[in-house]
Amino acid sequence: MALELGPCQVKYGIAIRGTAWEALTVYGLGVSRVITNTTSLLAIVTTAGTSDASAPVLSGKVVGDTITDGTVTWTVVSTGLTDLGKTQGGVTLRISDESVDLKSDQYGTAAEDTIITGTTCEVEANFAEISFDLISKVLHQSTFGVSGVLGENNVGTSLLADDMELQLIKYVDGAPSAVLVDKMTLPLASPIGKLELTYDSDNQRVLPTTFKCFPKSISANWGVNTGATAKTVTYFFGDETAVA
């Protein structure tokens, strides 16, 4: 199965998802919560304590900022997924099942059954807006602000360590669609970059990227009722808040 998505918005990062913040609650070190006050963000406790009677002010907060909330100090983990910018040549989502045929001497060479042994899910995109931030994400490196990218040896790096999510939203009438059928979510994905920059007068420079998508245990959303037995999800089409 291969879906040629054409023009679409590609968003990537740590999703704002999880248990909601509550007032006048004791929070221990390392606990994460979704805090909402006009906007929403995901934060983790870096100083344990008791939350205030009302949600803290979130305006202007970015990743890494701290938030004072009663006697609790939160550190912002995510303000939402980031739009990775324009693409050139479309975006392709590939989903393929791998299988093994089961046979017996009694039935000869014909398969008596076929067992699915795994599902491979990948997204390919060529990014047309090349920036230090994008290069660092794709190549799993760090930036010097807006000044450059540090290409360190990252042998042994786990692609799952950052726990990132990928969303693909089809463009309709020149803008990302608000129709749920046009949205695809890959809850655990990581890029594999192949940086090839050609400097000539005939070729547009793009950053070709393949996102490898992995299964993730989901205990809420994506068709799973909160508190129900978790499901292992690699991809989801449509409204992620829908439950079975």
Sequence and secondary structure as in RCSB ss.txt:
>XXXX:A:sequence
MALELGPCQVKYGIAIRGTAWEALTVYGLGVSRVITNTTSLLAIVTTAGTSDASAPVLSGKVVGDTITDGTVTWT
VVSTGLTDLGKTQGGVTLRISDESVDLKSDQYGTAAEDTIITGTTCEVEANFAEISFDLISKVLHQSTFGVSGVL
GENNVGTSLLADDMELQLIKYVDGAPSAVLVDKMTLPLASPIGKLELTYDSDNQRVLPTTFKCFPKSISANWGVN
TGATAKTVTYFFGDETAVA
>XXXX:A:secstr
 EEE  SEEEEEE    S B  TT EE TT EEEEESSSEEEEEEEE EE  SS    TT  TT EEEETTEEEE
EEES  EE   EEEEEEEEEEEEEEEE  GGGTTS SEEEEEEEEEEEEEEESS  HHHHHHHHT EE TTS EE
    TT  TTTT  EEEEEEEETTEE   GGGEEEESSEEEEE      SSS    EEEEEEE  EEESSBTTB 
TTS  EEES EES TT   
